[in-house]
Amino acid sequence: MGDAVAVAEKPIHVRLIDTPIVAQANPKVKKPLVIQPSAAPEARQVLVGMSKSAAATLLESIMARDGGGENAIRTARAQAMAAHLDQYTEQLPERQELSKAYFLNNDERLGMTPLERIAMVYEHLTPPDNPEQATESESTIRKHMAFLVEKAFDQQLVNPPEYLSHGFEHSLRVVNYSDKVVEALPQTIDAMVKKYGISRGEARFMIDQVALLHDIGYTQLYGSDKAAHSIVGAQMVNSREHTRLLRALVQTQGAQTDNLIHDFRDAILFHNADKVEQIFSARIETSHGRFLATDINSIMNVISTFARNPQEFDLAQSSSMHIYVSTEEVKLTLLETFRQLEHEPPEIVVVEDVFRGRSINLLQPKIRALGLEFAQVDALESPMQAIIRIADNLDFLPERLSPVQQESAFQEICRIFGDKGDISKDLEQLEKLSQQAKLVAFKRQVIDSVLELPEYSGLPKSRRDAILRLALAQDSKQYRHIAGCLGLEAVEFQINPQTQALEVVARVNPQKYQSLQAIVATEYVLDEHDNKQQVDIPVSDYQIWRTQEAFKSLRVDGKPITVRVQQ
């Protein structure tokens, strides 16, 4: 449906309205964006139903009416996206309407609507001086905005409520953190200009696009492990149509667009390949990325999984694949497997090493057979990949929590589930037994006992029901993720005057931070010798610790990035 709208050469009939569009109330945002009837049809026609030349003429009139400048263009583009979203979500159920309302409301933390914040990213691109080329450029921008707003809406819609938010509001915060990283490290833009032969504005645009699109893979997991979203998202941005639009948006003559788009895809594919959780025995290198596997079955699993849709995935093409294995025996078995399948085998190389990464399974979430390889990244060598890792890991302030997760009753339930007290230990044992009926009954008893406390007796039924639904989806480990956000207040960037290295400073609320230090979470990591080590972390520091672990994969001009707490 959305693809047809994105092609705006011939008129497309759009349903118009006779009353103002007023977004539904959203607890996270204030002042609704109202598009008046007189302006709505005009704004919609910027995106659909007009030839490129007519759209360009209309855009000029909007700029003249609003005094010209970036704000007029931003408003017109935001209203165009609102029009596209209206058509994309026409006649949808209530939950989808609420998700659409999120994009139309003014967000105080952004200082604008989410659609305006998306439109702002395109201001990094300088329109060509030639009027005909400028019209073509605006047409491409409109098509790309249509692609992006559809993915953004779907991401907001399917955002799993039981975890810390991975909805599109998370992606918008990541864009803001990306901008702060660039401000602290302007040399990353210099590196992109030199590496790809693009303008500084195009470099900023691509960095922001990585941030906006890095989590769109959540929309198409279909039961796979949620960590697989990076693989799915990389394939979505690597579609022929999307890469064609990116090529058209990067207009600097002589730009290395092939390398730029390859690294753009890899920034999304590897944005969560920043931890070593497991040892693998094989690496599969393809035109769509590098994957790790534990055995013959998982190697063939990778191939068969991606080969199911030949139009999108070409892993079955031997010319685009190289397999590295740890023994000659595995190589011979693989060759025999390909022979039985009557398929030309790819290049298979034996290496005396193992491969380190994190498990990301596309088919069976409980089986840790497929993975992404851990990779050290320097911000001056791979700016897009480094910046998305930094920015994504820094979204750990309390604003990351949903309205239900911010409820004190919900937080108290999660604390009981995860504080390693008697109830928490009983819950852990039930989780190991996988007896769902007993597990639900146990959780329900704890939830009801909390909601019956005097301080929560006045909660409206709708809020009590929302807390109950979400609390039933929690386990004994989820509290550390929530508590790790509660004591934090702000994130700042500094350059150490002695080392000239980047420092991330997490400012905390001393009272909240200290109150959470008594509860300890246990995690396991692999040391430099690949031995599993137990690590005990106060839940007050859990998000800081996770960030420190992720930043071990990062360098800036060879220097590590440090994270410290400031009370």
N, C-alpha and C positions, 0 to 999 in steps of 0.2 A: 504493500500500500504506500509506504513512504517513498520507495524508489521512484514510483510514477510521479509523485509530486516534485521530487528533486529535479526532474528534467523539465525546465521551464520555457522551452522554445515555443510550444504551441499552447493556446489557452486551455486551462483546466478549470472546470467549474468548482467553485468553493462555496460551501454553505456559509452565508453571512448571517449576522444576528441583528436584531433591532433594539437590543438593550445592552447596557454596558456589561463587559465581562468583569465580574468581581470574584476573586479567588476565595475559596473557603478558608475559614480560620485555621491557623496552624499554630500550635503552642510555641514553636521555636521562632516565629517571625511576627512582625507587626504590620503596620500600614500596607494594605493591599494595593497592588498595581491595577488601576482601572483603565481600560482601553475604551474610550468613548465611541459610540456607534459611528460618528462622523469620521473618526480616525482609523477605526478598525479595518474597513474595507480597503482603504488606501494602504495601510501597513501590510495587509495580507497580499496585496497585489505586488509588493516589492519582491515577494518570494514566488508567488504562483500566478498563473493566468495571464502573463504578459510576455512580450518579446523582451530580449535583453536590452534593446535600445530604449523601449518604452519604460522599462524598469529604471534604467539609468537616468532618464529624463525626470521621472517621478522622484527618484532619490535626490536629485538636484533641487527640486521644488521643496522637498521636506527640509533639506539643509537650509535653504533660503528662508523658509517659514520659521525655523527654530534658531535662526541666527548663525547657521553653519557650524563647522568644527566637528571634533570627534564625538561630542555628546549627541549631536543630532544623528550622526551615522549610527552610533551605538543604539540609540533609542529605536531607530527604524529597523535595525537588524534584530533587536530583541523582540519588537512587535511582529516582525516577520516570522521569527521562531515560534512565538505564541500562536500565530495563525497556523503554522505547520503542525504544532502540537495539538491544536484544536481539531484539526482534520485527522491526525494520526490516532487520536484517542476518542473519536466520535462514537457515541453510544456505548460507552464502556461502563463497567460496574463501579460502585461507589468507591472502592479502595483505589482504583485507577484514577478516578476523578480527584481524590485527595492527593495522590502523587503528582498529578498535573498541577494542582493548586500550589504545591511547593514551588514550582518554577515561576509562578506568576506573582507571588508575594514578595514584598520588600523584606529583605533579611538585614536586621540591624547590624549584625557582625560583618556582613559584606558591604553595607552601605548602599545597597542596590538590590535588584532582583537577581536570582540565579541566572536568568536569561541575559540580563545586562552584563553580568560578570563573564558569561561565555562570549558575548559579543565583544567585550573589551579585549579579549585575546587576539582577535583579528586586527586590532589596531596596530599591532606590531608590524603588519605588512604595509608597505608603502605602495599606494596605487600608481600605476604607470602614468607618465605624462600624456601619452597618446590617448585621446578620448576613446577611440575604438578598443584599444588594449585595456583601458580602465574599465570599460563596460564588460569586456570578457572576464576580467579579474573579479569584478563584483558578482558576475553570474556564477563563477566557480566558488566564491565564498558562500553564496546562498546555498549552493548544492552541498557544500561541506557542512554548513550549519545544520542543514536538514538531516544529514547522516548523524551528526553529533548529538542533536537534541533527541533523536529517536533512541540512541544508545543510552543517553543520560536518563531519559524517562524510564526505560526498561530497568536500568540499574537501580534507580530509586524505588521502583515497584517491587523488585524481587529481593531487596535488601533483607538478609536473614536477621530477624529481630533478636535472636538468642545470643548473638555475638556483638562485639563492639561494631559500630556502624561501618558498613562498606557501601552505603548509599552514595548518591551523587554529591550530597553535602560534604562527605569525606573528600571526594575528588576536588571540590572547590577549595577546601582548606589546603589540600596538597598543592594546588596551583599557587596559593598565597605563600606557602612555605618555599616553593620553588623560586618565586620572585625574591624572597628574602635571601635565599642561598646565592642567587645571582648577584644581588646587591653586595653581599659579603665577599663573593668570589667573582668579580668581573672578568678575571682572566679566563673563566670557563667560556665566556662568549667569544673572547679572542681566539680560544682554541677551536671552537666550532667554525668560526669564520675562516680560519686557516685550513682546517681539515677538509671542509666541504666546499669552500669557495662561495659561501653565501653571505648575505648581508647580516648585520647585527640584529636587525628586526626579524629577519627570517629565523635566526638562531633562537631568539626569545620565543617566537611563535612555536617552533618545534618543541622546545622544552615545555612550554605550557600545554601543548597538545598531548605530550606523554602523560602529564599529570592528569589531564581531563579524561583520558582514555585508558589509564593503566588498569582499572578494575572493571571494565565493561564485560570481561569474561564471566563474571558472576551470573550474567543473564542467560548463559547457555551451558551450565554445568550438567543439567539433567541427571542429577544423582551422583556425579563424580565427586571425588574429594574436593573440598572447597579450595585447597591450595593449588588445584589445577587451573584456577581462573586465569593465571598468567599465560598458560599455554593456549587456552581458548581465546583470550583477548588478543594475543599476538597474531593468531590466525584471522581474527576479525578485522584487525587494522591492515593485515597483509592482503586483503581481498583486492582483486584487480581494480574495481571501481574506486576504492578508497585510495589506493596508491596512485591511481591516475589523477585524482583530485589533488593529492599532495604535490605531485610533480608540477601540476599547473599552478599551484599557489606559490611555489618557489621559483621566482622569475629571474634571479640573477643569472646573467649569461655565463656559461662555462661551469655552473655549479655541478658538484659531484653528487647528483641526485640519487644514483643507484646506491652509493655507499651511505648516503644520508638516510634513505628509506630502510635499508638493511639494518642500520644501527638504531633507527627509530623502533623498528619491530623488536630488535633484541633488548632494547631498554624496557619494553613491556614484558617480554618473555622472561627476562632474568631479574625483574625488579624485586622478586622475593627469593632469589637464589643467593641469599646473603648469609646463610648459616650452614654449618656442617652437622648433619643429624645422622648420617648413615654412610656406610662404605658400600660401593657398587663395584662390580667386576667388569662392566662393559660400558663403552660410550658409543652412541650412535649419532653421527654427524650428518645432517641433512640440509637441504636448501631452506628448511623451515626452522632450523635451530638444532641445538645439541641436547641429547637426552641420555640419561644413564639407566642402566638395567642391571639386575642381579644375576640373571641366568638366561638360558636359551629361551625358555618360555616367555620371559618378559621382553626379550629382544624381539621375538616374533609378535608379541602383544603390541609393541609399539608400531611395528610395520602394518599389522592387520588393522589396528585401530585407525590409523591415519589414511589407510588405503580405501576405507569405506566410502569416502567421498572424493573421487579422483579430481573433480573440478576444483576443489579447494586444497587438497593435500596430495603431494606427489612423492611421499616417502617410499612408495613402492617402486619408484623409478631408480634403478640401480646406479645410473649415472650421477644421481644427485646424492648418493649416500656413501658413507665410509663407516665401518664398524671397527672399533678397537676392543680387543679382548685380552684377558690376562694369561690364557694358556693356549697351546697348540691344539689341545683336545677340543676346546670350545670352538675353535676355528673350523676344525674338520667336521664337527657336528653341524655347525651352521651351513657349511658348504653342502653337506648331504641333505639338509633340510630344504635348501633352495633347489637342489637337484630334484628332489621328490615333488616339489611344487612346480617343476618345469619352468623355473624363473631364473633369469640370468643373475648370478650372485653379485652383490656389490664388492668393493674392495674391503677385505678383512685383514687387519693388521694385528699381530701379537705384540703386546707391550708388557714390560716387566713392572707393572704398577697397578694400583687400584685407583678408583675415582671417588671423590668425596662430594657430597651434596645433600640435598633434602628430598625426601620422598614426596612425590606428587603423582598420584595415580588417577588415570582417566576413567578406569572401568570399575575397579573394586576398591573403595576407599579404605577398607580394612587391611589391604595387602600392600606392603611397602616394597614393591618390585620395580617401580619406575621412578625416576628422579630427575632433577635439574642440577647440573654441576655447579658447585660453589666456585665463584670467580672473584678474584681480587680486581678491583676497578679503581683507576686513578681518574679524578675529575678533569684533568687536563688532557687525558688520552681518550676517555669515553664520557664526555660531559653529560649527555642525556641519561645514560645509565646510572652514573654516580648521583646526579641531582635527584632523580626520582627515588633512589634508595634513601637519600638523606631526608627528603621532604616527606615521603610516605611514613617513615619510622617516627617522625616528630609529631604526628597527629595523635598525641596522647594526653591532651588536656581534658578536663571534665566535659567540655562541649562535645567530645566524641560520644558521650553517652546519650541514649535516646531518652525521651521524657519518662518512660516507664523505668528505665535503668537509673534515672535520677531520683526516683521515689525512695524516701528513707525506709519505707517498709520493705520494698524490694531489696535494697542493699542489706538490710538486716537479715532477710532470708538467705541471701547469698553468703553473708558472713557465717551464718550457722552451718551452711552447707560446706564451707571451705576453710574453717578456722582450725582444723585438726583436733577439735574437741570430740567428745564422745559421739555426738550426733553425726559429725562429719566423718568420723572413722566408720560408723555403721553404714553411712551412705556409700563410702568407698567400697566396702565389702559387698554391698548389694549390686553396685555397678559391675564388679568383677563376675558376679554370678549371672548377669544378663537375664534376670527374671523381671521382665518389664512390669507385670501386674504388681508385684511386691514393691518394686522401685517407685512406681507412681503413687501407690498407697502411702508409702513412707514419706515421700516428698509432700504429699497433700496434707498429711498430719502436721508436718513442720510448718507449712505455709499457713494453715488455718490457725495454728497456735500463735503465730506472729500477728496475723490480721485481727485476732481477737484481743490483742493488747489494747489498753485504754487509749494510748496515744494515736492508734489507727482506727478507732471505732467510728470516727466521723467521716471516713473516706467514702465518697460516693460509690454506688454500686459499679458504675462503669470503670472507675479506676481500680477498684478491688478486683474486678474480673480481668482487667488487663494485667495486673500484677500476678494474679493466679496463673494465667495462661503462660506468661513469660517465665515465671519462676519454675513451673513444671519442666521447662526445657533446659534448665540449668543443671550443671553437675558439680562435683566436688572440686573441680579445678577452675571454674569460671570466675570465682571471686577475685583471684589474683589479678585478672585482667581489668576488672572494674575498679578494685581498690587502688591499683597502680596509677589510675588517673585522678583519684579523688583529692590527693594532697598537692597536686601540681597547679600552678597558677599561670605561668608564662614561659615562653621559650625565647631566648635571645642568642644572637651570634656575635662572637668576638674573634679577633685575630690576636693570638698571643704575641706580645711585643718581643719576647725573647726568641721564640722558635718560629714565628710567623706562620704557625699552624692554626687551622680553624678550630675554635672551641664552641661547643654548644652548652649554654648555661640554662639549666632548668630551675626556675624560681618556684619555691614551694610555699604553701600556707603552713607555717610552723606547727600550729595547733593540730590541724588535720593530719599533717605528715607524721608527726610524732605519735599520734593516737593509733596509727596503723602499723607501727613498727613491731608490735608484739606478736603479730601473726606472721608466720613464716611459710613460704611456698618452697617446694622442693622440685628442682629440675635436674636433668641429666644432659651433659655435654660431652663431646669428644675432645680429648686433649691433643697436643701436637703429635702424640704417638698413637692416636686413634683408639685410646682406651676411654671407656665411659667413666665419667666422674660425676659425683653427686654435688649439686650446688644448692645451698639453702639461701633464699633471698627474702628479706622482709617484704610483705606485699606493698608497703609504701614505696619501695624501690623497684617494683617488678617491671614497670614499663621503662624505667631508666635502664635497668639491666638488659632488657631485650634490645633496647636501642644500642647500648654499648656492644652487645654481641654482634648485632648487625653491622655496626660501624667498623668492626675488625676487618671487614671486606673492603674498606674504603681508604683511599689516600688522596691527598691533594698535593701534586708535585712531589710525590714520594713521602709526604708527611702524614701521619695518622690524624684522624679527627677524634677529639676527646669530648666526653660528655661529663659535666659535673653539676652537682646540686648546690644551689645557693639558697640558704634559709633567710 
